[in-house]
Amino acid sequence: MKRFMAGADVLSKQSDGSTVAGQYAKLGLSLKCANTDRINGWAEILRRLGEVDAEIAPTMFIHSRCGAAG
């Protein structure tokens, strides 16, 4: 089973007691609550982009077809 990260609202109970995560689970998709800590999230992005001067190779790449990468 594949797992996908989503915002915390997917685990909130709806009026009938179900959750969005539960509805997806019935279809074979596991939704897990994402960590939404922005400061540490950006630190992780920067770490994954690497640092040429320190000879730290990147582990994340932004494709040239990305609309904002240009």
C-alpha positions as CSV (number, residue, x, y, z in Angstrom):
1,M,0.0,0.0,0.0
2,K,1.4,3.4,-0.9
3,R,1.3,6.2,1.6
4,F,0.6,9.9,1.0
5,M,1.1,12.8,3.3
6,A,-1.7,15.3,3.8
7,G,-2.7,18.2,6.1
8,A,-4.1,17.5,9.6
9,D,-7.6,18.2,8.4
10,V,-7.8,14.7,6.7
11,L,-7.9,13.2,10.2
12,S,-10.7,15.4,11.4
13,K,-14.0,13.7,12.0
14,Q,-16.9,14.7,9.8
15,S,-20.5,14.9,11.0
16,D,-21.0,11.2,10.3
17,G,-17.9,10.2,12.3
18,S,-15.8,9.4,9.2
19,T,-12.6,11.0,8.2
20,V,-11.3,11.9,4.7
21,A,-8.3,9.6,5.5
22,G,-10.7,6.8,6.3
23,Q,-12.5,7.3,3.0
24,Y,-9.2,7.1,1.0
25,A,-8.2,4.1,3.0
26,K,-11.2,2.2,1.7
27,L,-9.8,2.9,-1.8
28,G,-6.4,1.5,-0.8
29,L,-4.7,4.9,-0.3
30,S,-3.1,5.6,3.1
31,L,-3.1,9.3,4.1
32,K,-0.8,10.2,6.9
33,C,-0.6,13.5,8.7
34,A,2.2,15.7,7.3
35,N,4.5,17.7,9.6
36,T,3.6,21.3,8.9
37,D,6.4,22.9,10.8
38,R,7.5,25.6,8.3
39,I,10.8,26.6,9.9
40,N,12.2,23.1,10.1
41,G,10.6,22.3,6.7
42,W,12.5,25.0,5.0
43,A,15.7,23.9,6.8
44,E,15.1,20.4,5.4
45,I,14.6,21.8,1.8
46,L,17.9,23.7,2.1
47,R,19.7,20.7,3.4
48,R,18.4,18.5,0.5
49,L,19.5,21.1,-2.0
50,G,23.1,20.5,-0.9
51,E,26.0,22.9,-0.6
52,V,28.6,23.0,-3.4
53,D,31.3,24.8,-1.3
54,A,31.0,22.2,1.4
55,E,31.0,19.4,-1.1
56,I,27.5,18.3,0.1
57,A,25.7,16.7,-2.8
58,P,22.0,17.5,-3.3
59,T,19.4,14.9,-2.7
60,M,16.5,16.9,-4.1
61,F,16.3,18.5,-7.6
62,I,13.9,21.0,-9.2
63,H,13.2,20.1,-12.8
64,S,13.8,22.7,-15.4
65,R,10.1,22.3,-16.5
66,C,9.0,23.6,-13.1
67,G,7.1,26.9,-13.8
68,A,8.8,28.7,-11.0
69,A,12.3,27.5,-11.7
70,G,13.3,29.8,-14.4
